[in-house]
Amino acid sequence: MSEHTTSATTRPSARKRYKRIAYGLLGAGILALWIGIALDRFVLGVALYWTGGLGMGLVQRFSPVDLYDERDTTIERKASQNTLNAFAYLFVLGTPGGLALRESGLVTLPGEFYGATWTLFAVFVAFGASVIYHKYRT
């Protein structure tokens, strides 16, 4: 009974502090990348960006508190679902629509259209593979 336990009010503030450190490191890395680009030091900017991302990962991995709880997981799941749904509509409706407009001669599609189409296709293939993996793994 004499064992010290962390109070409920301390944990959220520690969680918030470590989240701020983690996202601060990532933000510093992004800022360093932009500065590196502006100063024509792209490789240095990328190295500092990676350092910031690695620092964020290390803070998340080795912090003494859990940075995310069930509420964060639920929010991320809903946001992911909304994002995938929006891009699914864009992919399912936009690709045939763009191709139909091209075939009718109304528009000339830029090369980026095909790159975006293949990128969306790859995202949904990766998502489907992940769903299948986790469905049969558990």
Secondary structure, 3 states (H helix, E strand, C coil): CCCCCCCCCHHHHHHHHHHHHHHHHHHHHHHHHHHHHHCCCHHHHHHHHHHHHHHHHHHHHHCCCCCCCHHHHHHHHHHHHHHHHHHHHHHHHHHHHHHHHHHCCCCCCCHHHHHHHHHHHHHHHHHHHHHHHHHHHC
